[in-house]
Amino acid sequence: MGFLGFGQFVPNAMTVTVIAVVMVFEFQKRLDQGVPLLQLTGLIAVLQWLVGPVLNYSTDYVYGRYSMYVTEDEYFRFAIPATAFYVTLMLSTGASVRQKTCFSKCHGKTFSDRNCSERRSVRGDSRCPQVRRHGRIFCTFCHSCDTSGRCTSCFRGIRCGCCSLQQPASPLVSTSLGSGMFHDLILWLAILFCFWFAQRQWSVPAKLTLLLLAAISLFSIQVIKQEYRDQIRRGQSPNIVSLIYEYVTPGGQAWETDALSLAVTRLNQGWIISAVMMHVPVDEPFAEGETVRDAILSALIPRFVWADKAMAGGRENFRRFTGLEIQNETSMGISPLGEAYANFGVNGGILLMTAFGATFAAIYFGVLKYALKHPTFLFWIPLIFYQAIKAETELVVVFNQLAKGGLIAFSCHYLTMHALPRK
């Protein structure tokens, strides 16, 4: 499909549909094994870099300036092969979580399914002692941090992974509903859902039904969240269920042109990438690897040593490589795909995305090898790859999260396992 897209031999909508179907199939295949992190990352990339632009090009759902800035052939000649090769290399190692197998080793040996059932009936808890221990530690830790207002969504996610395989992730929900910011909620609930979902085998129809319901839920949140935030700013107490019912039911505001255009725009990261393709190299020369080098060095060198290293938020690169203006309070990245083009153009950008997918897969493979020996480390994996999952995040943020998140995850896991008392 990548080669077909590069040569523009078949309609782009057909190529993108095939790639999207393959990614959905790969995602559902791993869904009841554990957190399908590589598959989730690839699926989000395909949706935002390919599916969203196809909808933008083929429909009238265009919202304000968030339109495609180059022709369809020009955009997809780069985006299809770059995305397809990135995803293919990322999935090529076959690395994926097998949650049941890992947790059965928490006692130092592997248990059969029959023994696991017997153990559950005796203990009354499907989680092993080490998982319960991690859960108690993080419940205490996050409660203290919540009190001081310093608990991040990452640590709440790890706590919920350990504690809430059978309980609701209420802290995540309450925080997002109070602020009207749903990005972290959606991402962490997806991860926590995978932890819970992998406790048993599911049929393919059941998995596809759940994916359809998830898509409907995401669409519903996208169309109501602006009104939800407006009501919060007015001092009201909005009811998210009532708003979804009001917007999504037949005849509701979700089906108006403006609402659908906004939903398509939120899915479409391609408008930013196309703006980069229009601006570079006509008005801004290719960066020739500058931002990639800075991203790697930024991940390795602490800020107190390199005071001028790049800041998170993406505003500097957005303004530089798109030529568009955004407010200083707005965070908007050009994505790894846009950054690949901004550095090396079409051919070099495709090669960079291929190398990025291979690097991602190699790091993930190494982390899973460690998790085979230390099963409870599975709950720390999202902290390492939290930023890499998102398709709009720039390389400097991705590499920083991989480095700092990895350091924190391995250090805290070691302390939890070895320094803290076991009883």
Secondary structure as a PSIPRED ss2 file (coil, helix, strand):
# PSIPRED VFORMAT (PSIPRED V4.0)

   1 M C   1.000  0.000  0.000
   2 G H   0.000  1.000  0.000
   3 F H   0.000  1.000  0.000
   4 L H   0.000  1.000  0.000
   5 G H   0.000  1.000  0.000
   6 F H   0.000  1.000  0.000
   7 G H   0.000  1.000  0.000
   8 Q C   1.000  0.000  0.000
   9 F C   1.000  0.000  0.000
  10 V C   1.000  0.000  0.000
  11 P C   1.000  0.000  0.000
  12 N H   0.000  1.000  0.000
  13 A H   0.000  1.000  0.000
  14 M H   0.000  1.000  0.000
  15 T H   0.000  1.000  0.000
  16 V H   0.000  1.000  0.000
  17 T H   0.000  1.000  0.000
  18 V H   0.000  1.000  0.000
  19 I H   0.000  1.000  0.000
  20 A H   0.000  1.000  0.000
  21 V H   0.000  1.000  0.000
  22 V H   0.000  1.000  0.000
  23 M H   0.000  1.000  0.000
  24 V H   0.000  1.000  0.000
  25 F H   0.000  1.000  0.000
  26 E H   0.000  1.000  0.000
  27 F H   0.000  1.000  0.000
  28 Q H   0.000  1.000  0.000
  29 K H   0.000  1.000  0.000
  30 R H   0.000  1.000  0.000
  31 L C   1.000  0.000  0.000
  32 D C   1.000  0.000  0.000
  33 Q C   1.000  0.000  0.000
  34 G C   1.000  0.000  0.000
  35 V C   1.000  0.000  0.000
  36 P C   1.000  0.000  0.000
  37 L H   0.000  1.000  0.000
  38 L H   0.000  1.000  0.000
  39 Q H   0.000  1.000  0.000
  40 L H   0.000  1.000  0.000
  41 T H   0.000  1.000  0.000
  42 G H   0.000  1.000  0.000
  43 L H   0.000  1.000  0.000
  44 I H   0.000  1.000  0.000
  45 A H   0.000  1.000  0.000
  46 V H   0.000  1.000  0.000
  47 L H   0.000  1.000  0.000
  48 Q H   0.000  1.000  0.000
  49 W H   0.000  1.000  0.000
  50 L H   0.000  1.000  0.000
  51 V H   0.000  1.000  0.000
  52 G H   0.000  1.000  0.000
  53 P H   0.000  1.000  0.000
  54 V H   0.000  1.000  0.000
  55 L H   0.000  1.000  0.000
  56 N H   0.000  1.000  0.000
  57 Y H   0.000  1.000  0.000
  58 S H   0.000  1.000  0.000
  59 T C   1.000  0.000  0.000
  60 D C   1.000  0.000  0.000
  61 Y C   1.000  0.000  0.000
  62 V C   1.000  0.000  0.000
  63 Y E   0.000  0.000  1.000
  64 G C   1.000  0.000  0.000
  65 R C   1.000  0.000  0.000
  66 Y E   0.000  0.000  1.000
  67 S C   1.000  0.000  0.000
  68 M C   1.000  0.000  0.000
  69 Y C   1.000  0.000  0.000
  70 V C   1.000  0.000  0.000
  71 T C   1.000  0.000  0.000
  72 E H   0.000  1.000  0.000
  73 D H   0.000  1.000  0.000
  74 E H   0.000  1.000  0.000
  75 Y H   0.000  1.000  0.000
  76 F H   0.000  1.000  0.000
  77 R H   0.000  1.000  0.000
  78 F H   0.000  1.000  0.000
  79 A H   0.000  1.000  0.000
  80 I H   0.000  1.000  0.000
  81 P H   0.000  1.000  0.000
  82 A H   0.000  1.000  0.000
  83 T H   0.000  1.000  0.000
  84 A H   0.000  1.000  0.000
  85 F H   0.000  1.000  0.000
  86 Y H   0.000  1.000  0.000
  87 V H   0.000  1.000  0.000
  88 T H   0.000  1.000  0.000
  89 L H   0.000  1.000  0.000
  90 M H   0.000  1.000  0.000
  91 L H   0.000  1.000  0.000
  92 S C   1.000  0.000  0.000
  93 T C   1.000  0.000  0.000
  94 G C   1.000  0.000  0.000
  95 A C   1.000  0.000  0.000
  96 S C   1.000  0.000  0.000
  97 V C   1.000  0.000  0.000
  98 R C   1.000  0.000  0.000
  99 Q H   0.000  1.000  0.000
 100 K H   0.000  1.000  0.000
 101 T H   0.000  1.000  0.000
 102 C H   0.000  1.000  0.000
 103 F H   0.000  1.000  0.000
 104 S C   1.000  0.000  0.000
 105 K C   1.000  0.000  0.000
 106 C C   1.000  0.000  0.000
 107 H C   1.000  0.000  0.000
 108 G C   1.000  0.000  0.000
 109 K C   1.000  0.000  0.000
 110 T C   1.000  0.000  0.000
 111 F C   1.000  0.000  0.000
 112 S C   1.000  0.000  0.000
 113 D H   0.000  1.000  0.000
 114 R H   0.000  1.000  0.000
 115 N H   0.000  1.000  0.000
 116 C H   0.000  1.000  0.000
 117 S H   0.000  1.000  0.000
 118 E H   0.000  1.000  0.000
 119 R H   0.000  1.000  0.000
 120 R H   0.000  1.000  0.000
 121 S H   0.000  1.000  0.000
 122 V H   0.000  1.000  0.000
 123 R H   0.000  1.000  0.000
 124 G C   1.000  0.000  0.000
 125 D C   1.000  0.000  0.000
 126 S C   1.000  0.000  0.000
 127 R C   1.000  0.000  0.000
 128 C C   1.000  0.000  0.000
 129 P H   0.000  1.000  0.000
 130 Q H   0.000  1.000  0.000
 131 V H   0.000  1.000  0.000
 132 R H   0.000  1.000  0.000
 133 R H   0.000  1.000  0.000
 134 H H   0.000  1.000  0.000
 135 G H   0.000  1.000  0.000
 136 R H   0.000  1.000  0.000
 137 I H   0.000  1.000  0.000
 138 F H   0.000  1.000  0.000
 139 C H   0.000  1.000  0.000
 140 T H   0.000  1.000  0.000
 141 F H   0.000  1.000  0.000
 142 C H   0.000  1.000  0.000
 143 H H   0.000  1.000  0.000
 144 S H   0.000  1.000  0.000
 145 C H   0.000  1.000  0.000
 146 D H   0.000  1.000  0.000
 147 T H   0.000  1.000  0.000
 148 S H   0.000  1.000  0.000
 149 G C   1.000  0.000  0.000
 150 R C   1.000  0.000  0.000
 151 C C   1.000  0.000  0.000
 152 T C   1.000  0.000  0.000
 153 S H   0.000  1.000  0.000
 154 C H   0.000  1.000  0.000
 155 F H   0.000  1.000  0.000
 156 R H   0.000  1.000  0.000
 157 G H   0.000  1.000  0.000
 158 I H   0.000  1.000  0.000
 159 R H   0.000  1.000  0.000
 160 C H   0.000  1.000  0.000
 161 G H   0.000  1.000  0.000
 162 C H   0.000  1.000  0.000
 163 C H   0.000  1.000  0.000
 164 S C   1.000  0.000  0.000
 165 L C   1.000  0.000  0.000
 166 Q C   1.000  0.000  0.000
 167 Q C   1.000  0.000  0.000
 168 P C   1.000  0.000  0.000
 169 A C   1.000  0.000  0.000
 170 S H   0.000  1.000  0.000
 171 P H   0.000  1.000  0.000
 172 L H   0.000  1.000  0.000
 173 V H   0.000  1.000  0.000
 174 S H   0.000  1.000  0.000
 175 T H   0.000  1.000  0.000
 176 S H   0.000  1.000  0.000
 177 L H   0.000  1.000  0.000
 178 G H   0.000  1.000  0.000
 179 S H   0.000  1.000  0.000
 180 G C   1.000  0.000  0.000
 181 M C   1.000  0.000  0.000
 182 F C   1.000  0.000  0.000
 183 H H   0.000  1.000  0.000
 184 D H   0.000  1.000  0.000
 185 L H   0.000  1.000  0.000
 186 I H   0.000  1.000  0.000
 187 L H   0.000  1.000  0.000
 188 W H   0.000  1.000  0.000
 189 L H   0.000  1.000  0.000
 190 A H   0.000  1.000  0.000
 191 I H   0.000  1.000  0.000
 192 L H   0.000  1.000  0.000
 193 F H   0.000  1.000  0.000
 194 C H   0.000  1.000  0.000
 195 F H   0.000  1.000  0.000
 196 W H   0.000  1.000  0.000
 197 F H   0.000  1.000  0.000
 198 A C   1.000  0.000  0.000
 199 Q C   1.000  0.000  0.000
 200 R C   1.000  0.000  0.000
 201 Q C   1.000  0.000  0.000
 202 W C   1.000  0.000  0.000
 203 S C   1.000  0.000  0.000
 204 V H   0.000  1.000  0.000
 205 P H   0.000  1.000  0.000
 206 A H   0.000  1.000  0.000
 207 K H   0.000  1.000  0.000
 208 L H   0.000  1.000  0.000
 209 T H   0.000  1.000  0.000
 210 L H   0.000  1.000  0.000
 211 L H   0.000  1.000  0.000
 212 L H   0.000  1.000  0.000
 213 L H   0.000  1.000  0.000
 214 A H   0.000  1.000  0.000
 215 A H   0.000  1.000  0.000
 216 I H   0.000  1.000  0.000
 217 S H   0.000  1.000  0.000
 218 L H   0.000  1.000  0.000
 219 F H   0.000  1.000  0.000
 220 S H   0.000  1.000  0.000
 221 I H   0.000  1.000  0.000
 222 Q H   0.000  1.000  0.000
 223 V H   0.000  1.000  0.000
 224 I H   0.000  1.000  0.000
 225 K H   0.000  1.000  0.000
 226 Q H   0.000  1.000  0.000
 227 E H   0.000  1.000  0.000
 228 Y H   0.000  1.000  0.000
 229 R H   0.000  1.000  0.000
 230 D H   0.000  1.000  0.000
 231 Q H   0.000  1.000  0.000
 232 I H   0.000  1.000  0.000
 233 R H   0.000  1.000  0.000
 234 R C   1.000  0.000  0.000
 235 G C   1.000  0.000  0.000
 236 Q C   1.000  0.000  0.000
 237 S C   1.000  0.000  0.000
 238 P C   1.000  0.000  0.000
 239 N C   1.000  0.000  0.000
 240 I H   0.000  1.000  0.000
 241 V H   0.000  1.000  0.000
 242 S H   0.000  1.000  0.000
 243 L H   0.000  1.000  0.000
 244 I H   0.000  1.000  0.000
 245 Y H   0.000  1.000  0.000
 246 E H   0.000  1.000  0.000
 247 Y H   0.000  1.000  0.000
 248 V H   0.000  1.000  0.000
 249 T C   1.000  0.000  0.000
 250 P C   1.000  0.000  0.000
 251 G C   1.000  0.000  0.000
 252 G C   1.000  0.000  0.000
 253 Q H   0.000  1.000  0.000
 254 A H   0.000  1.000  0.000
 255 W H   0.000  1.000  0.000
 256 E C   1.000  0.000  0.000
 257 T H   0.000  1.000  0.000
 258 D H   0.000  1.000  0.000
 259 A H   0.000  1.000  0.000
 260 L H   0.000  1.000  0.000
 261 S H   0.000  1.000  0.000
 262 L H   0.000  1.000  0.000
 263 A H   0.000  1.000  0.000
 264 V H   0.000  1.000  0.000
 265 T H   0.000  1.000  0.000
 266 R H   0.000  1.000  0.000
 267 L H   0.000  1.000  0.000
 268 N C   1.000  0.000  0.000
 269 Q C   1.000  0.000  0.000
 270 G H   0.000  1.000  0.000
 271 W H   0.000  1.000  0.000
 272 I H   0.000  1.000  0.000
 273 I H   0.000  1.000  0.000
 274 S H   0.000  1.000  0.000
 275 A H   0.000  1.000  0.000
 276 V H   0.000  1.000  0.000
 277 M H   0.000  1.000  0.000
 278 M H   0.000  1.000  0.000
 279 H H   0.000  1.000  0.000
 280 V C   1.000  0.000  0.000
 281 P C   1.000  0.000  0.000
 282 V C   1.000  0.000  0.000
 283 D C   1.000  0.000  0.000
 284 E C   1.000  0.000  0.000
 285 P C   1.000  0.000  0.000
 286 F C   1.000  0.000  0.000
 287 A C   1.000  0.000  0.000
 288 E C   1.000  0.000  0.000
 289 G C   1.000  0.000  0.000
 290 E H   0.000  1.000  0.000
 291 T H   0.000  1.000  0.000
 292 V H   0.000  1.000  0.000
 293 R H   0.000  1.000  0.000
 294 D H   0.000  1.000  0.000
 295 A H   0.000  1.000  0.000
 296 I H   0.000  1.000  0.000
 297 L H   0.000  1.000  0.000
 298 S H   0.000  1.000  0.000
 299 A H   0.000  1.000  0.000
 300 L H   0.000  1.000  0.000
 301 I C   1.000  0.000  0.000
 302 P C   1.000  0.000  0.000
 303 R C   1.000  0.000  0.000
 304 F C   1.000  0.000  0.000
 305 V C   1.000  0.000  0.000
 306 W C   1.000  0.000  0.000
 307 A C   1.000  0.000  0.000
 308 D C   1.000  0.000  0.000
 309 K C   1.000  0.000  0.000
 310 A C   1.000  0.000  0.000
 311 M C   1.000  0.000  0.000
 312 A C   1.000  0.000  0.000
 313 G C   1.000  0.000  0.000
 314 G C   1.000  0.000  0.000
 315 R H   0.000  1.000  0.000
 316 E H   0.000  1.000  0.000
 317 N H   0.000  1.000  0.000
 318 F H   0.000  1.000  0.000
 319 R H   0.000  1.000  0.000
 320 R H   0.000  1.000  0.000
 321 F H   0.000  1.000  0.000
 322 T H   0.000  1.000  0.000
 323 G C   1.000  0.000  0.000
 324 L C   1.000  0.000  0.000
 325 E C   1.000  0.000  0.000
 326 I C   1.000  0.000  0.000
 327 Q C   1.000  0.000  0.000
 328 N C   1.000  0.000  0.000
 329 E C   1.000  0.000  0.000
 330 T C   1.000  0.000  0.000
 331 S C   1.000  0.000  0.000
 332 M C   1.000  0.000  0.000
 333 G C   1.000  0.000  0.000
 334 I C   1.000  0.000  0.000
 335 S H   0.000  1.000  0.000
 336 P H   0.000  1.000  0.000
 337 L H   0.000  1.000  0.000
 338 G H   0.000  1.000  0.000
 339 E H   0.000  1.000  0.000
 340 A H   0.000  1.000  0.000
 341 Y H   0.000  1.000  0.000
 342 A H   0.000  1.000  0.000
 343 N H   0.000  1.000  0.000
 344 F H   0.000  1.000  0.000
 345 G H   0.000  1.000  0.000
 346 V H   0.000  1.000  0.000
 347 N H   0.000  1.000  0.000
 348 G H   0.000  1.000  0.000
 349 G H   0.000  1.000  0.000
 350 I H   0.000  1.000  0.000
 351 L H   0.000  1.000  0.000
 352 L H   0.000  1.000  0.000
 353 M H   0.000  1.000  0.000
 354 T H   0.000  1.000  0.000
 355 A H   0.000  1.000  0.000
 356 F H   0.000  1.000  0.000
 357 G H   0.000  1.000  0.000
 358 A H   0.000  1.000  0.000
 359 T H   0.000  1.000  0.000
 360 F H   0.000  1.000  0.000
 361 A H   0.000  1.000  0.000
 362 A H   0.000  1.000  0.000
 363 I H   0.000  1.000  0.000
 364 Y H   0.000  1.000  0.000
 365 F H   0.000  1.000  0.000
 366 G H   0.000  1.000  0.000
 367 V H   0.000  1.000  0.000
 368 L H   0.000  1.000  0.000
 369 K H   0.000  1.000  0.000
 370 Y H   0.000  1.000  0.000
 371 A H   0.000  1.000  0.000
 372 L H   0.000  1.000  0.000
 373 K H   0.000  1.000  0.000
 374 H C   1.000  0.000  0.000
 375 P H   0.000  1.000  0.000
 376 T H   0.000  1.000  0.000
 377 F H   0.000  1.000  0.000
 378 L H   0.000  1.000  0.000
 379 F H   0.000  1.000  0.000
 380 W H   0.000  1.000  0.000
 381 I H   0.000  1.000  0.000
 382 P H   0.000  1.000  0.000
 383 L H   0.000  1.000  0.000
 384 I H   0.000  1.000  0.000
 385 F H   0.000  1.000  0.000
 386 Y C   1.000  0.000  0.000
 387 Q C   1.000  0.000  0.000
 388 A C   1.000  0.000  0.000
 389 I C   1.000  0.000  0.000
 390 K C   1.000  0.000  0.000
 391 A C   1.000  0.000  0.000
 392 E C   1.000  0.000  0.000
 393 T C   1.000  0.000  0.000
 394 E C   1.000  0.000  0.000
 395 L H   0.000  1.000  0.000
 396 V H   0.000  1.000  0.000
 397 V H   0.000  1.000  0.000
 398 V H   0.000  1.000  0.000
 399 F H   0.000  1.000  0.000
 400 N H   0.000  1.000  0.000
 401 Q H   0.000  1.000  0.000
 402 L H   0.000  1.000  0.000
 403 A H   0.000  1.000  0.000
 404 K H   0.000  1.000  0.000
 405 G H   0.000  1.000  0.000
 406 G H   0.000  1.000  0.000
 407 L H   0.000  1.000  0.000
 408 I H   0.000  1.000  0.000
 409 A H   0.000  1.000  0.000
 410 F H   0.000  1.000  0.000
 411 S H   0.000  1.000  0.000
 412 C H   0.000  1.000  0.000
 413 H H   0.000  1.000  0.000
 414 Y H   0.000  1.000  0.000
 415 L H   0.000  1.000  0.000
 416 T H   0.000  1.000  0.000
 417 M H   0.000  1.000  0.000
 418 H H   0.000  1.000  0.000
 419 A H   0.000  1.000  0.000
 420 L C   1.000  0.000  0.000
 421 P C   1.000  0.000  0.000
 422 R C   1.000  0.000  0.000
 423 K C   1.000  0.000  0.000
